[in-house]
């Protein structure tokens, strides 16, 4: 886990085991950060890594009163298919792009479950409400 000037990050190596629970990031001011809020269960510190199916279980992660500017993407939640992130809560998130006219990326969520307690800026529509089901079937196809 890292908490750096580059944003608040939880990075776990692929193939890890164990759990991270009840972590809180609060009252943080960001300025021109690429990715202010990050969870990455696919972290690889090399150019290429073999994809692993096991992952560290992440739950009860709270982000509150995170404000400031970003240069690429406001939120990046990349959680494992085999061990989705659960209990992710967001309250008082106010993140704005450094310059509106540049092409920026929308918030990204993969297998991330939790709750928005206040409407975030920008909207984080990708967070799945509730908890992951234990028999959830994963697919790469979009559905309508």
NUDOMI-18987 format. One record per residue: residue number from 1; x, y, z of N, C-alpha, C, O in turn. Coordinates in steps of 0.1 Angstrom, whole numbers. Example, Ala and Ser with C-alpha at 12.3 -4.5 7.8 and 13.67 -1.06 7.14 Angstrom:
<atoms>
+-----+-------+--------+-------+--------+---------+-------+-------+--------+-------+-------+--------+-------+
| num | neast | nnorth |   nup | caeast | canorth |  caup | ceast | cnorth |   cup | oeast | onorth |   oup |
+-----+-------+--------+-------+--------+---------+-------+-------+--------+-------+-------+--------+-------+
|   1 |   132 |    -57 |    78 |    123 |     -45 |    78 |   132 |    -33 |    78 |   142 |    -33 |    85 |
|   2 |   128 |    -22 |    71 |    137 |     -11 |    71 |   129 |      0 |    79 |   134 |     11 |    80 |
+-----+-------+--------+-------+--------+---------+-------+-------+--------+-------+-------+--------+-------+
</atoms>
This chain:
<atoms>
+-----+-------+--------+-------+--------+---------+-------+-------+--------+-------+-------+--------+-------+
| num | neast | nnorth |   nup | caeast | canorth |  caup | ceast | cnorth |   cup | oeast | onorth |   oup |
+-----+-------+--------+-------+--------+---------+-------+-------+--------+-------+-------+--------+-------+
|   1 |     8 |    -12 |     0 |      0 |       0 |     0 |     9 |     12 |     0 |    19 |     13 |     7 |
|   2 |     5 |     23 |    -7 |     12 |      35 |    -8 |     3 |     47 |    -6 |    -9 |     46 |   -10 |
|   3 |     8 |     57 |     0 |      1 |      70 |     1 |    12 |     80 |    -3 |    20 |     83 |     5 |
|   4 |    11 |     85 |   -15 |     21 |      93 |   -20 |    16 |    107 |   -25 |     4 |    108 |   -26 |
|   5 |    25 |    116 |   -29 |     21 |     128 |   -35 |    14 |    126 |   -48 |     8 |    135 |   -54 |
|   6 |    16 |    114 |   -54 |     10 |     111 |   -67 |    -4 |    106 |   -65 |   -11 |    103 |   -75 |
|   7 |   -10 |    106 |   -54 |    -24 |     102 |   -51 |   -24 |     92 |   -40 |   -13 |     88 |   -35 |
|   8 |   -36 |     88 |   -36 |    -37 |      77 |   -26 |   -39 |     64 |   -33 |   -48 |     62 |   -41 |
|   9 |   -30 |     55 |   -31 |    -29 |      42 |   -38 |   -29 |     30 |   -29 |   -22 |     30 |   -19 |
|  10 |   -36 |     20 |   -34 |    -34 |       7 |   -28 |   -30 |     -2 |   -40 |   -38 |     -4 |   -49 |
|  11 |   -18 |     -7 |   -40 |    -13 |     -15 |   -50 |    -9 |    -29 |   -44 |    -1 |    -29 |   -35 |
|  12 |   -14 |    -40 |   -50 |    -10 |     -53 |   -45 |    -5 |    -61 |   -57 |   -11 |    -60 |   -68 |
|  13 |     5 |    -68 |   -55 |     11 |     -76 |   -65 |     2 |    -87 |   -69 |    -5 |    -93 |   -61 |
|  14 |     2 |    -91 |   -82 |     -6 |    -102 |   -86 |    -1 |   -115 |   -79 |    10 |   -116 |   -77 |
|  15 |   -11 |   -124 |   -76 |     -7 |    -136 |   -70 |    -5 |   -135 |   -55 |    -1 |   -145 |   -49 |
|  16 |    -9 |   -124 |   -49 |     -7 |    -122 |   -35 |   -18 |   -130 |   -27 |   -27 |   -136 |   -33 |
|  17 |   -16 |   -130 |   -14 |    -26 |    -136 |    -5 |   -27 |   -127 |     7 |   -19 |   -119 |    10 |
|  18 |   -38 |   -130 |    15 |    -40 |    -122 |    27 |   -51 |   -112 |    25 |   -59 |   -113 |    16 |
|  19 |   -51 |   -102 |    33 |    -62 |     -92 |    32 |   -57 |    -78 |    37 |   -48 |    -77 |    45 |
|  20 |   -64 |    -68 |    32 |    -63 |     -54 |    37 |   -77 |    -50 |    40 |   -86 |    -50 |    31 |
|  21 |   -79 |    -45 |    52 |    -92 |     -42 |    57 |   -92 |    -29 |    65 |   -82 |    -25 |    71 |
|  22 |  -103 |    -21 |    64 |   -106 |      -9 |    72 |   -94 |      1 |    71 |   -88 |      4 |    80 |
|  23 |   -92 |      6 |    58 |    -82 |      16 |    56 |   -90 |     29 |    52 |  -100 |     28 |    45 |
|  24 |   -86 |     40 |    57 |    -92 |      53 |    55 |   -83 |     63 |    49 |   -72 |     65 |    55 |
|  25 |   -87 |     70 |    39 |    -79 |      81 |    33 |   -89 |     93 |    34 |   -99 |     93 |    29 |
|  26 |   -85 |    103 |    42 |    -94 |     114 |    44 |   -86 |    128 |    44 |   -75 |    129 |    48 |
|  27 |   -94 |    138 |    40 |    -89 |     152 |    41 |   -76 |    154 |    34 |   -66 |    158 |    39 |
|  28 |   -76 |    150 |    21 |    -64 |     151 |    13 |   -66 |    161 |     1 |   -77 |    160 |    -6 |
|  29 |   -57 |    170 |    -1 |    -57 |     179 |   -12 |   -47 |    175 |   -23 |   -36 |    173 |   -20 |
|  30 |   -52 |    173 |   -35 |    -44 |     169 |   -46 |   -41 |    181 |   -55 |   -50 |    190 |   -56 |
|  31 |   -30 |    181 |   -62 |    -27 |     192 |   -72 |   -20 |    186 |   -84 |    -9 |    182 |   -82 |
|  32 |   -27 |    186 |   -95 |    -21 |     181 |  -108 |   -16 |    167 |  -107 |    -5 |    164 |  -111 |
|  33 |   -24 |    158 |  -101 |    -20 |     144 |   -99 |   -26 |    136 |  -111 |   -37 |    138 |  -115 |
|  34 |   -18 |    127 |  -116 |    -22 |     119 |  -127 |   -35 |    111 |  -124 |   -45 |    112 |  -130 |
|  35 |   -34 |    102 |  -113 |    -44 |      94 |  -109 |   -46 |     96 |   -94 |   -39 |     89 |   -86 |
|  36 |   -55 |    104 |   -89 |    -56 |     107 |   -75 |   -60 |     95 |   -66 |   -55 |     94 |   -55 |
|  37 |   -70 |     87 |   -71 |    -74 |      76 |   -63 |   -72 |     63 |   -71 |   -78 |     61 |   -81 |
|  38 |   -64 |     53 |   -65 |    -61 |      41 |   -72 |   -62 |     29 |   -63 |   -56 |     29 |   -52 |
|  39 |   -68 |     19 |   -68 |    -67 |       5 |   -62 |   -63 |     -3 |   -74 |   -69 |     -3 |   -85 |
|  40 |   -52 |    -11 |   -73 |    -47 |     -19 |   -84 |   -42 |    -32 |   -79 |   -31 |    -34 |   -74 |
|  41 |   -51 |    -43 |   -81 |    -47 |     -56 |   -77 |   -40 |    -63 |   -89 |   -37 |    -75 |   -87 |
|  42 |   -37 |    -57 |   -99 |    -29 |     -62 |  -110 |   -15 |    -56 |  -111 |    -9 |    -56 |  -122 |
|  43 |   -10 |    -50 |  -101 |      2 |     -43 |  -101 |    14 |    -52 |  -105 |    15 |    -64 |  -101 |
|  44 |    22 |    -47 |  -114 |     34 |     -54 |  -119 |    45 |    -44 |  -120 |    44 |    -34 |  -126 |
|  45 |    56 |    -47 |  -113 |     67 |     -38 |  -113 |    78 |    -41 |  -124 |    89 |    -36 |  -123 |
|  46 |    74 |    -49 |  -133 |     82 |     -52 |  -145 |    75 |    -49 |  -158 |    63 |    -45 |  -157 |
|  47 |    82 |    -50 |  -169 |     75 |     -47 |  -182 |    64 |    -57 |  -184 |    54 |    -52 |  -189 |
|  48 |    66 |    -69 |  -182 |     55 |     -79 |  -184 |    55 |    -88 |  -171 |    65 |    -91 |  -165 |
|  49 |    43 |    -92 |  -168 |     41 |    -102 |  -157 |    31 |   -112 |  -161 |    22 |   -109 |  -169 |
|  50 |    33 |   -124 |  -156 |     23 |    -135 |  -159 |    11 |   -132 |  -151 |    12 |   -129 |  -139 |
|  51 |    -1 |   -132 |  -157 |    -14 |    -129 |  -150 |   -16 |   -140 |  -140 |   -16 |   -152 |  -143 |
|  52 |   -19 |   -136 |  -127 |    -22 |    -145 |  -116 |   -37 |   -144 |  -113 |   -43 |   -134 |  -114 |
|  53 |   -42 |   -156 |  -108 |    -56 |    -156 |  -104 |   -59 |   -152 |   -90 |   -70 |   -148 |   -86 |
|  54 |   -49 |   -154 |   -81 |    -51 |    -151 |   -67 |   -48 |   -136 |   -65 |   -41 |   -130 |   -72 |
|  55 |   -54 |   -131 |   -54 |    -52 |    -117 |   -51 |   -54 |   -114 |   -36 |   -60 |   -122 |   -29 |
|  56 |   -49 |   -103 |   -31 |    -51 |     -99 |   -17 |   -65 |    -94 |   -17 |   -70 |    -86 |   -25 |
|  57 |   -73 |    -98 |    -6 |    -87 |     -94 |    -4 |   -87 |    -79 |     1 |   -80 |    -77 |    11 |
|  58 |   -94 |    -70 |    -6 |    -95 |     -56 |    -1 |  -109 |    -53 |     3 |  -118 |    -56 |    -5 |
|  59 |  -111 |    -48 |    15 |   -125 |     -45 |    19 |  -124 |    -34 |    29 |  -114 |    -32 |    37 |
|  60 |  -135 |    -26 |    30 |   -136 |     -15 |    40 |  -127 |     -4 |    37 |  -121 |      1 |    46 |
|  61 |  -125 |      0 |    24 |   -116 |      11 |    21 |  -124 |     23 |    20 |  -134 |     24 |    11 |
|  62 |  -121 |     34 |    27 |   -129 |      46 |    28 |  -121 |     58 |    22 |  -110 |     60 |    27 |
|  63 |  -127 |     65 |    13 |   -121 |      77 |     8 |  -131 |     88 |    11 |  -142 |     88 |     7 |
|  64 |  -126 |     98 |    19 |   -135 |     109 |    22 |  -127 |    123 |    22 |  -116 |    124 |    26 |
|  65 |  -135 |    132 |    16 |   -129 |     146 |    15 |  -116 |    146 |     7 |  -106 |    152 |    12 |
|  66 |  -116 |    140 |    -4 |   -105 |     141 |   -14 |  -108 |    151 |   -24 |  -118 |    150 |   -31 |
|  67 |  -100 |    162 |   -25 |   -102 |     173 |   -34 |   -90 |    176 |   -42 |   -79 |    173 |   -38 |
|  68 |   -92 |    183 |   -53 |    -81 |     188 |   -61 |   -82 |    186 |   -76 |   -93 |    184 |   -81 |
|  69 |   -70 |    186 |   -83 |    -70 |     185 |   -97 |   -62 |    172 |  -102 |   -53 |    168 |   -95 |
|  70 |   -66 |    167 |  -113 |    -59 |     156 |  -119 |   -56 |    159 |  -134 |   -62 |    167 |  -140 |
|  71 |   -46 |    151 |  -139 |    -42 |     153 |  -153 |   -46 |    141 |  -162 |   -46 |    143 |  -174 |
|  72 |   -49 |    130 |  -157 |    -53 |     118 |  -166 |   -67 |    113 |  -163 |   -75 |    113 |  -171 |
|  73 |   -69 |    108 |  -151 |    -81 |     101 |  -147 |   -83 |    102 |  -132 |   -73 |    101 |  -124 |
|  74 |   -95 |    105 |  -127 |    -97 |     108 |  -113 |   -97 |     95 |  -104 |   -92 |     96 |   -93 |
|  75 |  -102 |     84 |  -109 |   -103 |      72 |  -101 |  -100 |     60 |  -110 |  -104 |     59 |  -122 |
|  76 |   -92 |     51 |  -105 |    -88 |      39 |  -112 |   -89 |     27 |  -102 |   -80 |     25 |   -94 |
|  77 |  -100 |     19 |  -102 |   -102 |       8 |   -94 |  -101 |     -5 |  -102 |  -110 |     -8 |  -110 |
|  78 |   -90 |    -12 |  -101 |    -87 |     -24 |  -109 |   -86 |    -36 |   -99 |   -76 |    -39 |   -94 |
|  79 |   -98 |    -42 |   -97 |    -98 |     -53 |   -87 |   -99 |    -66 |   -94 |  -103 |    -67 |  -106 |
|  80 |   -95 |    -77 |   -87 |    -94 |     -90 |   -93 |  -107 |    -97 |   -95 |  -117 |    -95 |   -88 |
|  81 |  -108 |   -104 |  -106 |   -120 |    -113 |  -109 |  -122 |   -123 |   -97 |  -134 |   -125 |   -93 |
|  82 |  -112 |   -129 |   -92 |   -113 |    -139 |   -82 |  -115 |   -133 |   -68 |  -120 |   -140 |   -59 |
|  83 |  -111 |   -121 |   -66 |   -112 |    -114 |   -53 |  -116 |   -100 |   -55 |  -108 |    -91 |   -53 |
|  84 |  -129 |    -97 |   -58 |   -133 |     -83 |   -60 |  -132 |    -75 |   -48 |  -131 |    -80 |   -37 |
|  85 |  -130 |    -62 |   -50 |   -129 |     -53 |   -39 |  -143 |    -50 |   -33 |  -153 |    -48 |   -41 |
|  86 |  -145 |    -50 |   -20 |   -158 |     -48 |   -15 |  -157 |    -37 |    -3 |  -147 |    -35 |     3 |
|  87 |  -169 |    -31 |    -1 |   -170 |     -21 |    10 |  -162 |     -8 |     7 |  -156 |     -2 |    16 |
|  88 |  -161 |     -5 |    -6 |   -154 |       8 |   -10 |  -164 |     19 |    -8 |  -174 |     19 |   -14 |
|  89 |  -160 |     29 |     0 |   -169 |      40 |     2 |  -163 |     53 |    -2 |  -151 |     55 |     0 |
|  90 |  -171 |     62 |    -8 |   -166 |      75 |   -13 |  -175 |     86 |    -8 |  -188 |     85 |   -10 |
|  91 |  -169 |     95 |    -1 |   -177 |     107 |     5 |  -169 |    119 |     2 |  -157 |    120 |     5 |
|  92 |  -176 |    130 |    -3 |   -169 |     143 |    -5 |  -158 |    143 |   -14 |  -148 |    149 |   -12 |
|  93 |  -159 |    135 |   -26 |   -149 |     135 |   -36 |  -151 |    146 |   -46 |  -162 |    147 |   -52 |
|  94 |  -142 |    156 |   -47 |   -143 |     167 |   -56 |  -130 |    168 |   -63 |  -120 |    175 |   -59 |
|  95 |  -129 |    162 |   -75 |   -117 |     162 |   -83 |  -120 |    167 |   -97 |  -130 |    164 |  -103 |
|  96 |  -112 |    177 |  -101 |   -115 |     184 |  -114 |  -102 |    182 |  -123 |   -91 |    182 |  -118 |
|  97 |  -105 |    181 |  -136 |    -93 |     180 |  -145 |   -86 |    193 |  -145 |   -91 |    204 |  -143 |
|  98 |   -73 |    193 |  -147 |    -64 |     205 |  -147 |   -68 |    214 |  -158 |   -68 |    226 |  -157 |
|  99 |   -71 |    208 |  -170 |    -75 |     216 |  -181 |   -87 |    209 |  -188 |   -85 |    198 |  -193 |
| 100 |   -98 |    215 |  -190 |   -110 |     209 |  -195 |  -108 |    205 |  -210 |  -115 |    195 |  -214 |
| 101 |  -100 |    212 |  -218 |   -100 |     209 |  -232 |   -91 |    197 |  -236 |   -92 |    193 |  -247 |
| 102 |   -83 |    192 |  -227 |    -75 |     180 |  -230 |   -84 |    168 |  -229 |   -94 |    167 |  -221 |
| 103 |   -80 |    157 |  -237 |    -88 |     145 |  -236 |   -84 |    138 |  -223 |   -72 |    134 |  -221 |
| 104 |   -93 |    136 |  -214 |    -91 |     129 |  -202 |   -99 |    117 |  -201 |  -109 |    116 |  -209 |
| 105 |   -96 |    108 |  -192 |   -103 |      95 |  -191 |  -113 |     96 |  -180 |  -111 |    102 |  -170 |
| 106 |  -124 |     88 |  -182 |   -134 |      87 |  -172 |  -129 |     78 |  -161 |  -120 |     71 |  -162 |
| 107 |  -136 |     79 |  -149 |   -133 |      70 |  -138 |  -134 |     55 |  -143 |  -142 |     52 |  -152 |
| 108 |  -125 |     46 |  -138 |   -125 |      32 |  -142 |  -127 |     24 |  -130 |  -121 |     26 |  -120 |
| 109 |  -136 |     14 |  -131 |   -138 |       4 |  -120 |  -139 |    -10 |  -127 |  -147 |    -12 |  -136 |
| 110 |  -132 |    -19 |  -121 |   -134 |     -33 |  -125 |  -135 |    -41 |  -112 |  -126 |    -41 |  -103 |
| 111 |  -146 |    -48 |  -111 |   -149 |     -57 |   -99 |  -148 |    -49 |   -86 |  -142 |    -54 |   -77 |
| 112 |  -154 |    -37 |   -86 |   -153 |     -28 |   -74 |  -167 |    -26 |   -69 |  -176 |    -21 |   -76 |
| 113 |  -169 |    -29 |   -56 |   -183 |     -28 |   -50 |  -182 |    -19 |   -38 |  -173 |    -20 |   -30 |
| 114 |  -192 |    -11 |   -37 |   -193 |      -2 |   -25 |  -204 |      7 |   -25 |  -215 |      4 |   -30 |
| 115 |  -202 |     19 |   -21 |   -213 |      29 |   -19 |  -207 |     43 |   -20 |  -197 |     46 |   -16 |
| 116 |  -215 |     52 |   -27 |   -213 |      66 |   -28 |  -222 |     73 |   -17 |  -234 |     71 |   -18 |
| 117 |  -216 |     80 |    -7 |   -224 |      86 |     3 |  -228 |    100 |    -1 |  -238 |    105 |     4 |
| 118 |  -220 |    107 |   -10 |   -224 |     119 |   -15 |  -221 |    119 |   -30 |  -212 |    112 |   -34 |
| 119 |  -228 |    127 |   -38 |   -224 |     126 |   -53 |  -210 |    132 |   -55 |  -207 |    143 |   -51 |
| 120 |  -202 |    123 |   -61 |   -188 |     128 |   -64 |  -187 |    137 |   -76 |  -196 |    136 |   -85 |
| 121 |  -176 |    144 |   -77 |   -173 |     152 |   -88 |  -159 |    148 |   -93 |  -150 |    149 |   -85 |
| 122 |  -158 |    142 |  -104 |   -168 |     138 |  -114 |  -176 |    126 |  -110 |  -173 |    120 |  -100 |
| 123 |  -188 |    124 |  -116 |   -196 |     112 |  -113 |  -187 |     99 |  -114 |  -180 |     98 |  -124 |
| 124 |  -189 |     90 |  -105 |   -182 |      77 |  -106 |  -193 |     67 |  -107 |  -196 |     60 |   -98 |
| 125 |  -198 |     66 |  -119 |   -209 |      57 |  -122 |  -205 |     42 |  -123 |  -214 |     33 |  -123 |
| 126 |  -192 |     39 |  -124 |   -188 |      26 |  -125 |  -187 |     17 |  -113 |  -186 |      5 |  -113 |
| 127 |  -188 |     24 |  -101 |   -188 |      17 |   -88 |  -201 |      9 |   -87 |  -212 |     14 |   -88 |
| 128 |  -199 |     -4 |   -84 |   -211 |     -13 |   -83 |  -216 |    -12 |   -69 |  -209 |    -14 |   -59 |
| 129 |  -229 |    -10 |   -67 |   -235 |      -9 |   -54 |  -237 |    -23 |   -48 |  -241 |    -32 |   -55 |
| 130 |  -234 |    -24 |   -35 |   -236 |     -36 |   -28 |  -224 |    -45 |   -26 |  -213 |    -39 |   -26 |
| 131 |  -226 |    -58 |   -26 |   -215 |     -67 |   -24 |  -214 |    -77 |   -36 |  -224 |    -79 |   -42 |
| 132 |  -202 |    -82 |   -39 |   -201 |     -91 |   -50 |  -208 |   -104 |   -46 |  -207 |   -108 |   -34 |
| 133 |  -214 |   -111 |   -56 |   -220 |    -124 |   -53 |  -209 |   -134 |   -54 |  -199 |   -133 |   -61 |
| 134 |  -210 |   -145 |   -46 |   -199 |    -155 |   -45 |  -199 |   -163 |   -58 |  -189 |   -170 |   -61 |
| 135 |  -210 |   -164 |   -65 |   -211 |    -172 |   -77 |  -212 |   -163 |   -90 |  -217 |   -168 |  -100 |
| 136 |  -206 |   -152 |   -89 |   -207 |    -142 |  -101 |  -199 |   -147 |  -113 |  -188 |   -151 |  -111 |
| 137 |  -205 |   -147 |  -124 |   -199 |    -151 |  -137 |  -193 |   -139 |  -143 |  -200 |   -129 |  -145 |
| 138 |  -180 |   -140 |  -146 |   -173 |    -129 |  -152 |  -173 |   -130 |  -168 |  -173 |   -141 |  -173 |
| 139 |  -174 |   -118 |  -174 |   -174 |    -118 |  -188 |  -167 |   -105 |  -193 |  -168 |    -95 |  -186 |
| 140 |  -162 |   -106 |  -205 |   -155 |     -94 |  -211 |  -165 |    -87 |  -220 |  -162 |    -77 |  -226 |
| 141 |  -177 |    -92 |  -221 |   -187 |     -86 |  -230 |  -195 |    -76 |  -223 |  -199 |    -77 |  -212 |
| 142 |  -198 |    -65 |  -231 |   -207 |     -55 |  -226 |  -222 |    -60 |  -227 |  -225 |    -67 |  -237 |
| 143 |  -230 |    -56 |  -218 |   -244 |     -60 |  -219 |  -253 |    -47 |  -219 |  -249 |    -37 |  -214 |
| 144 |  -265 |    -49 |  -225 |   -274 |     -38 |  -225 |  -286 |    -41 |  -217 |  -296 |    -33 |  -217 |
+-----+-------+--------+-------+--------+---------+-------+-------+--------+-------+-------+--------+-------+
</atoms>
